[in-house]
Amino acid sequence: MSTVLSEIATPTAVGQMVTFTVGREAYAVDVAQVQEIIRVPRLIEVPLAPPSLLGLANLRGQVLPLVSLRHLLGLDAREVDDTTRALVLNVGQLMGFIVDHVLSVIEVRPEDITSVDHMRTEIRRDWIPGVIQRPDGEVHLFLVLDFLQMIAHEFQTAFGNAPTSHEGGSSIQRGQDQRQEIERAGDEVELVSFDIAGQEYAMVIDHVREIMQMPDRVMQIPHAPPRVLGIVPLRRQLIPLISLRETLGFPPATDHMRARVMVISRGGDTVGLVTDSVREVLRVERSAIQPMPRLIAQRQEVAEIRGFCRLAEERLVGVMDTERLLDRLALEEVKTAMDAWDENQRQDERTDGDRVDDDEQFVVFRLGGEEYGVPIDSVQEIVRVPDRLTRVPHAPDYVEGVINLRGNVLPVLDFRRLLGLEPVAQSERQRVMVFVMAGLTTGFIVDAVSEVLKLSPTLIEPAPYLSAAQHALLGRVANLSDARRMIQLINVDHLMTHDQIEDLKQLHAGTTIDA
């Protein structure tokens, strides 16, 4: 999975765009949006995800979703070859977009950008904010793609805050604003915009190290300031999570579904700032950032707000002063609380030899070429698939039948069909994993059971949010970078819907088989 950006890229300059092909068309994206360009790595498939998602990859220890641009653009699938590449972009979280071939980085003049109004294309117009027309070179026409709009359409629940067409583009303004945007007079600044309590704020992108999803598990720190939500592991380092809502004086959030953490560093300090959601990367003229009115700026409680910039008639973005914000967070106070917590943890380890650790045990099994895990406490037992199952008339297609398990009726379900995967022929390696859900004992056929694995919390992280069903069932992933393994962890409580549970109850109540 070597990076090949060096093959094509030059240092970011005014008006530079990465060009690439998908099918017969040539496209372009602002080079500032491209984090890197990689060869297509090994992928693991994700059940219940949108069809354009080809799978997840491990990018230097980070879980990276890979999306097919061919599928998004309505083209037939194509085998990966030596020219296939993935563009890694930040769209609120890092995502890779697989393209057929990367062409080059080109310089773009303002007069090169035109509207798509005069063109006939089957691609949605709001996905193409402009067209680059150049008289030189082998390719004369490049369609500029708005990746935020594309992802907002495909992953609506995960990226519901992406801007609509009337709010302006992700990096190139629509209509006549495109030319002004691409011109970039050299005094522009890139901002990451985010939401706090219904208000849009932004921070200079150079101050943001990365953006990640809100972790499912956060360790609490006793006696920490209220704005400190806790600490989480980030690549073998513990970092504090600080609520920007609390810091800015807003009430705590009740919905963390779209919450994102912006990781920023200063000196040797790293901190995660929790936002309601992350919107996009903005490029604005420095002169467009209006300072706070003097009478308001003198108030200490708004000292971290540097000014505001107006992007549209009703779109006002508050620009934060990162240094003042960090000063207000009083990181020394946070570090003191973390050090005290760490010392208490060490003391507990020294004095309590029977202390229960935070490691989790999972039964790991296979479906096709992918590995999945379920908490060991969820598994009642594992048995071989019997030679004969009693078929149940009019049962759902995912019900293989019922068997007699020590005098009790055990419905047996095809795990593959339940997750929307292709069924396979019965084999000697297949097993029935028995769970208890809603008080009902149920068996699930898997391709093979491989091991019982004990995992440290540092190896478990939130899975990328791709759909509501996927996030509920497969909300966590074990990322074993050293072993080049990625195990999707299943929440058994969300394995079946309410209607499917009712079907199971009927099977239990109405089915009898010979002992």
Backbone hydrogen bonds, N-H to C=O, Kabsch-Sander energy under -0.5 kcal/mol:
donor,donor_aa,acceptor,acceptor_aa,energy
4,V,37,I,-2.4
5,L,37,I,-0.6
7,E,4,V,-1.7
8,I,5,L,-1.6
9,A,5,L,-2.8
16,Q,13,A,-1.6
17,M,106,I,-1.9
18,V,29,V,-2.7
19,T,104,S,-2.9
20,F,27,Y,-2.1
21,T,101,H,-2.8
22,V,25,E,-1.8
25,E,22,V,-1.3
27,Y,20,F,-3.5
28,A,143,L,-2.1
29,V,18,V,-1.9
31,V,16,Q,-1.6
33,Q,30,D,-1.8
34,V,30,D,-0.6
34,V,31,V,-0.8
35,Q,33,Q,-0.7
35,Q,88,V,-3.0
36,E,88,V,-1.0
38,I,86,A,-2.3
39,R,2,S,-1.1
40,V,84,T,-0.5
44,I,56,L,-2.0
48,L,419,L,-0.6
49,A,46,V,-1.1
53,L,50,P,-1.9
54,L,52,S,-0.7
54,L,66,L,-2.2
55,G,66,L,-1.1
56,L,44,I,-2.4
57,A,64,L,-2.4
59,L,57,A,-0.7
59,L,62,Q,-3.2
60,R,58,N,-0.8
62,Q,59,L,-1.4
64,L,57,A,-3.1
66,L,55,G,-2.8
67,V,96,G,-3.4
68,S,52,S,-2.7
69,L,67,V,-0.7
69,L,98,I,-1.5
72,L,68,S,-1.9
73,L,69,L,-2.3
74,G,71,H,-1.5
75,L,70,R,-3.3
84,T,81,D,-1.0
85,R,99,V,-1.8
86,A,38,I,-2.8
87,L,97,F,-2.7
88,V,36,E,-2.8
88,V,86,A,-0.6
89,L,87,L,-0.7
89,L,95,M,-2.8
90,N,33,Q,-0.8
91,V,89,L,-0.7
91,V,93,Q,-2.3
95,M,89,L,-2.7
96,G,65,P,-3.2
97,F,87,L,-2.3
98,I,67,V,-3.0
98,I,96,G,-0.5
99,V,85,R,-2.8
100,D,21,T,-1.5
101,H,21,T,-1.4
102,V,83,T,-0.5
103,L,19,T,-2.4
104,S,19,T,-0.6
106,I,17,M,-2.5
106,I,104,S,-0.5
108,V,15,G,-2.3
112,D,109,R,-1.8
113,I,110,P,-1.4
114,T,131,V,-2.6
119,M,116,V,-1.9
121,T,119,M,-0.6
127,W,124,R,-1.5
128,I,125,R,-1.4
130,G,144,V,-0.6
131,V,114,T,-2.4
132,I,142,F,-3.1
133,Q,112,D,-2.6
133,Q,131,V,-0.6
134,R,140,H,-2.4
140,H,138,E,-0.5
142,F,132,I,-2.3
143,L,26,A,-2.4
144,V,130,G,-2.4
144,V,142,F,-0.5
145,L,28,A,-2.1
146,D,127,W,-2.4
147,F,145,L,-0.9
150,M,146,D,-1.8
151,I,147,F,-2.7
152,A,148,L,-2.5
153,H,149,Q,-1.7
154,E,150,M,-2.0
155,F,151,I,-3.4
159,F,155,F,-2.4
162,A,159,F,-1.8
167,E,164,T,-2.3
168,G,165,S,-1.0
173,Q,177,D,-0.5
177,D,174,R,-1.6
178,Q,175,G,-1.3
179,R,176,Q,-0.7
180,Q,176,Q,-1.1
181,E,177,D,-2.6
182,I,178,Q,-2.7
183,E,179,R,-1.3
184,R,180,Q,-1.0
189,V,284,V,-2.7
191,L,282,L,-3.0
192,V,203,M,-3.1
193,S,191,L,-0.6
193,S,280,E,-2.9
194,F,201,Y,-2.8
195,D,277,S,-2.4
196,I,199,Q,-2.7
199,Q,196,I,-2.1
200,E,316,L,-0.5
201,Y,194,F,-3.3
202,A,318,G,-2.3
203,M,192,V,-1.6
205,I,190,E,-2.4
207,H,204,V,-1.7
208,V,205,I,-1.4
209,R,207,H,-0.6
209,R,263,V,-3.1
210,E,263,V,-1.1
212,M,261,V,-2.5
214,M,259,A,-1.3
219,M,231,I,-2.3
224,A,221,I,-1.5
228,V,225,P,-2.1
229,L,227,R,-0.8
229,L,241,L,-2.5
230,G,241,L,-1.0
231,I,219,M,-2.5
232,V,239,I,-2.1
234,L,237,Q,-3.7
239,I,232,V,-2.6
239,I,237,Q,-0.5
241,L,230,G,-3.1
242,I,240,P,-0.5
242,I,272,G,-3.1
243,S,227,R,-3.0
244,L,242,I,-0.5
244,L,274,V,-1.8
247,T,243,S,-2.1
248,L,244,L,-2.3
249,G,246,E,-1.0
250,F,245,R,-3.0
256,H,254,T,-0.5
259,A,256,H,-0.6
260,R,275,T,-1.3
261,V,212,M,-3.4
262,M,260,R,-0.5
262,M,273,L,-2.6
263,V,210,E,-2.9
263,V,261,V,-0.6
264,I,262,M,-0.6
264,I,271,V,-2.5
265,S,207,H,-0.6
266,R,269,D,-2.4
269,D,266,R,-2.3
271,V,264,I,-2.5
272,G,240,P,-2.9
273,L,262,M,-2.9
273,L,271,V,-0.6
274,V,242,I,-2.8
274,V,272,G,-0.6
275,T,260,R,-3.0
275,T,273,L,-0.5
276,D,195,D,-2.1
277,S,195,D,-0.9
279,R,193,S,-2.6
280,E,193,S,-0.5
282,L,191,L,-3.5
282,L,280,E,-0.5
284,V,189,V,-2.4
286,R,187,D,-2.4
288,A,285,E,-1.7
289,I,286,R,-1.5
290,Q,288,A,-0.9
290,Q,308,F,-3.4
292,M,306,R,-0.9
296,I,293,P,-0.8
297,A,293,P,-3.0
298,Q,294,R,-1.4
299,R,296,I,-1.9
302,V,299,R,-1.3
303,A,300,Q,-1.6
305,I,302,V,-1.7
306,R,304,E,-0.8
306,R,319,V,-2.3
307,G,319,V,-1.4
308,F,290,Q,-2.7
309,C,317,V,-2.2
310,R,288,A,-0.5
311,L,309,C,-0.6
311,L,315,R,-2.4
312,A,315,R,-1.1
315,R,312,A,-0.8
316,L,314,E,-0.7
317,V,309,C,-2.7
318,G,200,E,-2.5
319,V,307,G,-3.1
319,V,317,V,-0.5
320,M,202,A,-2.8
320,M,318,G,-0.5
321,D,304,E,-3.4
322,T,320,M,-0.8
325,L,321,D,-2.4
326,L,322,T,-2.7
327,D,323,E,-2.2
328,R,324,R,-2.3
329,L,325,L,-1.8
330,A,326,L,-0.6
330,A,327,D,-1.1
331,L,326,L,-0.7
333,E,330,A,-0.9
334,V,330,A,-1.5
335,K,331,L,-3.2
336,T,332,E,-2.2
337,A,333,E,-1.8
338,M,334,V,-2.4
339,D,335,K,-2.9
340,A,336,T,-2.2
341,W,337,A,-2.2
342,D,338,M,-2.8
343,E,339,D,-2.4
344,N,340,A,-2.1
345,Q,341,W,-2.3
346,R,342,D,-2.3
347,Q,343,E,-2.4
348,D,344,N,-2.5
349,E,345,Q,-2.0
350,R,346,R,-1.9
351,T,347,Q,-2.1
352,D,348,D,-2.3
353,G,351,T,-0.6
355,R,352,D,-1.5
360,E,455,L,-2.7
362,F,453,L,-2.8
363,V,374,V,-2.8
364,V,362,F,-0.6
364,V,451,E,-3.2
365,F,372,Y,-2.6
366,R,448,A,-3.0
367,L,370,E,-1.9
370,E,367,L,-1.6
371,E,486,M,-0.5
372,Y,365,F,-2.8
373,G,488,Q,-2.2
374,V,363,V,-1.7
376,I,361,Q,-2.3
378,S,375,P,-1.9
379,V,375,P,-0.5
379,V,376,I,-1.0
380,Q,378,S,-0.6
380,Q,434,V,-3.2
381,E,434,V,-0.8
383,V,432,V,-2.5
385,V,430,Q,-0.8
390,T,402,V,-2.4
391,R,389,L,-0.7
395,A,392,V,-1.6
399,V,396,P,-2.0
400,E,398,Y,-0.7
400,E,412,V,-2.1
401,G,412,V,-1.3
402,V,390,T,-2.0
403,I,410,L,-1.9
405,L,403,I,-0.7
405,L,408,N,-3.0
406,R,404,N,-0.7
408,N,405,L,-1.2
410,L,403,I,-2.7
410,L,408,N,-0.5
412,V,401,G,-3.2
413,L,411,P,-0.5
413,L,443,G,-3.1
414,D,398,Y,-3.0
415,F,413,L,-0.8
415,F,445,I,-1.3
418,L,414,D,-2.0
419,L,415,F,-1.5
420,G,417,R,-1.2
421,L,416,R,-3.0
430,Q,427,S,-0.8
431,R,446,V,-1.7
432,V,383,V,-3.6
433,M,431,R,-0.6
433,M,444,F,-2.7
434,V,381,E,-2.8
434,V,432,V,-0.5
435,F,433,M,-0.6
435,F,442,T,-2.9
436,V,378,S,-0.6
437,M,435,F,-0.5
437,M,440,L,-2.7
440,L,437,M,-2.5
442,T,435,F,-2.9
442,T,440,L,-0.5
443,G,411,P,-2.9
444,F,433,M,-2.1
445,I,413,L,-3.1
446,V,431,R,-2.5
447,D,366,R,-1.6
448,A,366,R,-1.0
450,S,364,V,-2.3
450,S,448,A,-0.5
451,E,364,V,-1.3
453,L,362,F,-3.0
453,L,451,E,-0.5
455,L,360,E,-3.5
455,L,453,L,-0.6
459,L,456,S,-2.0
460,I,457,P,-1.2
461,E,477,V,-2.3
463,A,475,G,-2.4
466,L,464,P,-0.8
470,Q,48,L,-0.6
471,H,467,S,-2.7
472,A,468,A,-2.0
473,L,469,A,-2.0
474,L,470,Q,-3.6
476,R,489,L,-0.8
477,V,461,E,-2.5
478,A,487,I,-3.2
479,N,459,L,-2.4
479,N,477,V,-0.7
480,L,478,A,-0.9
480,L,485,R,-2.1
481,S,479,N,-1.3
484,R,480,L,-0.5
484,R,481,S,-1.2
485,R,480,L,-2.3
487,I,478,A,-2.5
488,Q,371,E,-1.9
488,Q,486,M,-0.5
489,L,476,R,-2.1
490,I,373,G,-3.3
491,N,473,L,-2.5
492,V,490,I,-0.9
494,H,491,N,-2.1
495,L,492,V,-1.9
501,I,497,T,-2.2
502,E,498,H,-2.0
503,D,499,D,-2.0
504,L,500,Q,-2.1
505,K,501,I,-2.2
506,Q,502,E,-1.8
507,L,503,D,-1.9
508,H,504,L,-2.7
509,A,505,K,-2.3
510,G,506,Q,-2.6
511,T,507,L,-1.1
